[in-house]
Amino acid sequence: MNKSILHVVFAVSTLAFLACNNEDKVKNVSTNGSIETSITVDHLSDSLDVLISTNLVWIHNTLVKTIVHADTIPSLGVVMEEAENENGETKNVVLKKDYELYITVK
Protein backbone atom coordinates (compact mmCIF):
# COMPACT_ATOMS: atom_id res chain seq x y z
CA MET A 1 0.00 0.00 0.00
CA ASN A 2 1.28 3.45 -0.85
CA LYS A 3 2.94 5.16 2.15
CA SER A 4 1.02 8.40 1.59
CA ILE A 5 -2.26 6.48 1.83
CA LEU A 6 -1.09 4.97 5.12
CA HIS A 7 -0.31 8.46 6.42
CA VAL A 8 -3.76 9.65 5.40
CA VAL A 9 -5.39 6.65 7.01
CA PHE A 10 -3.43 7.19 10.24
CA ALA A 11 -4.17 10.89 10.47
CA VAL A 12 -7.88 10.62 9.74
CA SER A 13 -8.31 7.74 12.20
CA THR A 14 -6.58 9.76 14.88
CA LEU A 15 -8.76 12.78 14.15
CA ALA A 16 -11.92 10.68 14.13
CA PHE A 17 -10.99 9.08 17.44
CA LEU A 18 -10.27 12.44 19.04
CA ALA A 19 -13.50 13.93 17.69
CA CYS A 20 -15.53 11.22 19.44
CA ASN A 21 -14.42 12.30 22.89
CA ASN A 22 -14.08 16.04 23.51
CA GLU A 23 -12.33 15.40 26.82
CA ASP A 24 -9.35 13.87 25.00
CA LYS A 25 -9.26 16.49 22.24
CA VAL A 26 -5.70 17.67 21.61
CA LYS A 27 -5.37 21.43 21.94
CA ASN A 28 -1.59 21.59 21.49
CA VAL A 29 0.72 19.16 19.74
CA SER A 30 3.64 17.97 21.83
CA THR A 31 6.73 19.05 19.91
CA ASN A 32 9.15 17.07 22.08
CA GLY A 33 8.86 14.01 19.80
CA SER A 34 5.87 13.69 17.51
CA ILE A 35 4.57 13.59 13.96
CA GLU A 36 1.75 16.02 13.23
CA THR A 37 -0.32 15.10 10.18
CA SER A 38 -2.95 17.03 8.24
CA ILE A 39 -5.01 15.87 5.28
CA THR A 40 -6.91 17.93 2.72
CA VAL A 41 -8.75 17.13 -0.47
CA ASP A 42 -8.89 20.06 -2.90
CA HIS A 43 -11.32 20.03 -5.81
CA LEU A 44 -9.13 20.62 -8.86
CA SER A 45 -11.73 20.29 -11.61
CA ASP A 46 -15.01 18.55 -12.38
CA SER A 47 -13.18 15.26 -12.83
CA LEU A 48 -10.11 15.55 -10.57
CA ASP A 49 -9.35 16.16 -6.88
CA VAL A 50 -5.97 16.55 -5.19
CA LEU A 51 -5.25 14.63 -1.98
CA ILE A 52 -2.61 16.44 0.09
CA SER A 53 -1.07 15.01 3.24
CA THR A 54 1.38 17.06 5.26
CA ASN A 55 3.54 15.58 8.02
CA LEU A 56 5.50 17.74 10.44
CA VAL A 57 8.23 15.87 12.32
CA TRP A 58 9.04 17.38 15.72
CA ILE A 59 12.10 16.37 17.78
CA HIS A 60 13.15 18.14 21.00
CA ASN A 61 10.78 21.07 20.30
CA THR A 62 12.30 21.64 16.85
CA LEU A 63 10.60 21.10 13.52
CA VAL A 64 13.14 18.87 11.76
CA LYS A 65 11.24 17.92 8.62
CA THR A 66 8.12 18.74 6.66
CA ILE A 67 6.90 16.04 4.29
CA VAL A 68 4.17 16.88 1.77
CA HIS A 69 2.55 14.32 -0.54
CA ALA A 70 0.12 15.43 -3.26
CA ASP A 71 -1.71 12.89 -5.39
CA THR A 72 -4.29 13.51 -8.10
CA ILE A 73 -7.36 11.34 -7.65
CA PRO A 74 -10.67 11.06 -9.53
CA SER A 75 -13.45 13.39 -8.42
CA LEU A 76 -16.64 11.84 -7.05
CA GLY A 77 -18.81 14.26 -9.01
CA VAL A 78 -21.55 16.43 -7.53
CA VAL A 79 -24.46 16.02 -5.17
CA MET A 80 -27.63 18.09 -4.59
CA GLU A 81 -27.98 19.44 -1.05
CA GLU A 82 -30.53 21.70 0.60
CA ALA A 83 -28.83 24.83 1.91
CA GLU A 84 -30.16 27.46 4.28
CA ASN A 85 -29.04 31.11 4.39
CA GLU A 86 -28.92 33.39 7.42
CA ASN A 87 -32.55 34.44 6.80
CA GLY A 88 -33.78 30.85 7.08
CA GLU A 89 -34.54 30.54 3.37
CA THR A 90 -33.69 27.17 1.82
CA LYS A 91 -32.91 26.10 -1.72
CA ASN A 92 -31.22 23.19 -3.47
CA VAL A 93 -27.58 23.73 -4.41
CA VAL A 94 -25.03 21.65 -6.30
CA LEU A 95 -21.91 20.75 -4.27
CA LYS A 96 -18.84 18.71 -5.13
CA LYS A 97 -18.98 15.38 -3.35
CA ASP A 98 -16.30 14.82 -0.69
CA TYR A 99 -14.40 11.63 0.01
CA GLU A 100 -14.93 9.79 3.28
CA LEU A 101 -11.57 9.29 5.00
CA TYR A 102 -10.75 6.18 7.01
CA ILE A 103 -7.49 5.49 8.83
CA THR A 104 -6.04 2.20 9.94
CA VAL A 105 -3.28 2.36 12.55
CA LYS A 106 -1.00 -0.61 13.13
N, C-alpha and C positions, 0 to 999 in steps of 0.2 A: 504494500500500500504506500502511496506517495507520502513522504514525510510531512509536506505542507497540509495534507488532509488530516494526518494524525494530530498536528498542532491545532487545527481548527476544531477537530473533535474534542480534544482535551480542553481547550479554552471555553467552548460553548457548554460542555458538561459542567465545568467548574462554575460558570456563570449561572447556569440553570439551577445547580445545587444551592448556590448562595442566594438566589432569588426566592427559593422556597422557604427560607427561614431568615426573616429580617434580623433576628438576634445575632446571627453569624455573618451578617453582611460586612464585607471588608471595606473599610473607609479609607485606609492607607495601605499601600503595598510595602511590605518589609523589603528594604533595599540592602539588607545585610547579606542575603544570599537567596535570590529568587529569579524566576522567569515570569515576566508580566506579558500576557498575550491579549491582543485585541483582534477582532474579526469584523470585517465589513464586506458587504456585497453591494457594489455600485452598478446601477443600470446603465450600461454603455450604449445600447441601441435597442430596437424592438426585438432583436434576435439574440443579443449577447449581453451577458453580465460579467463583471470582474470581481473575483473573490480575492480579497486582500487580507493576509494575516501578518501581523506585526508582533515580533517577540523582542522584548527588552530584557537583556541579561544583566542582573545586578549582582555585584560581588563587593562586599565590605563597603557598602553605601556609595559605590561608584558604578555608573553605567558603563559596562565594558564592551557591550556589543548590541547593535540593533540589527535584527534580521527581518527583512520584508520579502514576502512571497506574494506575487500577483499572478493569478491564473484566469484566463478567459474561459467562461463556461456558458452553455446555452441558456438563454432566457426562458422563463416559464410562461411568458405571454402576459395577458392582462386578465383582470377580474373586475366585475361590477360590484361596487360597494355603495351602501347608502351612507351619505355624509351629512353632518349637521353643522350649520354655521353658528356664530355666537348669538344670533337672533332666534335660534331654535328651528329654523327652516331646514328641511331635509330635501335632498335630491340624490339621484343615482349618479355616481362618477366612475370613470374608468381609471383603475390603478394598476401599476405593474405588480405582478405576483412575486412575492418574496419566497426564498428558500426557507425551509425548516432546517435548523442546525442541530445536529446530535453529536455528542462527544463520547468517546469510549476511552477510559483511562485504565492503563494496565500498570 
